[in-house]
Amino acid sequence: MLTPQEQADVRRSVENVQQVVGKQLDSNRNQSFAVTFVSTLQRGVDGVVQAAIDQGVRFDCKAGCSHCCSVRVEALEPEIFQIVRRIRTLPQADIERLTTRLKEYAASARGVSALDHRIECAFLKENLCSIYEVRPAVCRKAHSFDVEKCKSRSPEIPARLDIALQSEVLIKGTANGYRQSKLAASAHNLGLAVLIALTDATAESRWYRGEAVFGDFA
């Protein structure tokens, strides 16, 4: 539980991130920059986690551990389009295979609450993330000190509050900065939103023009 002073500090930090992000987006008014700039958020979250590791913190998360990859993952619009751009560089056969997986995921996930969501991520391949380099910030901040808790799907996973809090400051501040620049940046179901953007070649440009591309579908 944060004290009133700590809550005020968090709000100021979010506002600071928002102003920096908004200024960058306003100074670089082009669609490609608006998508690629979100990697700054992802590097920031990576930095928060790495700083903890450098201080001697050791997590129980390891490559091949995918117990948290069945919870509902949400991503911001620019993160979704960043992923779609990466997918479109793959061989056509891989794109078609992934599109099929996304459709299967969508059929299972639509209407399922975040609490009840226990559906394997469409991007999981042999217990590894197939979009690891462009995975959303929420995936990057996820960590656990006890893999057994993850295996049992415990409602409380041992984690560091400071990592979660610093990451949330970056995520919320970035989202607010995009919105400050009149670009939608809300949390959407990753699999559903990527499917929509991947199968609609106009989605990214319509988002940049200010349209609500995903609406209530994701």
WOJOVEN-V434604 format. One record per backbone hydrogen bond with DSSP energy under -0.5 kcal/mol. NH is the residue of the N-H (numbers start at 1). CO is the residue of the C=O. Records with the same first field share a line. If there is no record, write none. Layout:
# WOJOVEN-V434604
NH->CO ; CO
This chain:
# WOJOVEN-V434604
7->3
8->4
9->5
10->6
11->7
12->8
13->9
14->10
15->11
16->12
17->13
18->14
19->15
20->16
21->17
22->18
23->19
24->20
25->21
26->22
27->23
28->24
30->28
34->30
35->31
36->32
37->33
38->35
39->36
40->37
41->38
42->38
43->39
44->40
45->41
46->42
47->43
48->44
49->45
50->46
51->47
52->48
53->49
54->50
55->51
56->53
57->52
60->144
61->144
65->62
66->64
69->66
70->67
71->68
75->188
80->76
81->77
82->78
83->79
84->80
85->81
86->82
87->83
88->84
89->86
90->87
94->91
95->91
96->92
97->93
98->94
99->95
100->96
101->97
102->98
103->99
104->100
105->101
106->102
107->103
108->104 ; 105
109->105
110->106
112->109
117->113
118->116
119->70
121->69
124->121
125->128
128->125
130->123 ; 128
132->129
134->131
135->132
139->136
140->136
141->137
142->138 ; 139
145->158
149->146
150->146
151->147
152->148
153->150
154->149
157->155
158->156
161->159
164->160
165->161
166->162
167->163
168->164
169->165
170->166
171->167
172->168
173->169
174->170
175->171
176->172
177->173
178->174
179->175
180->176
181->177 ; 178
182->179
183->178
188->75
189->218
190->73
193->189
194->190
195->191
196->192
197->193
198->194
199->195
200->197
203->200
206->202
207->203
208->204
209->205
210->207
211->206
213->211
217->214
218->214
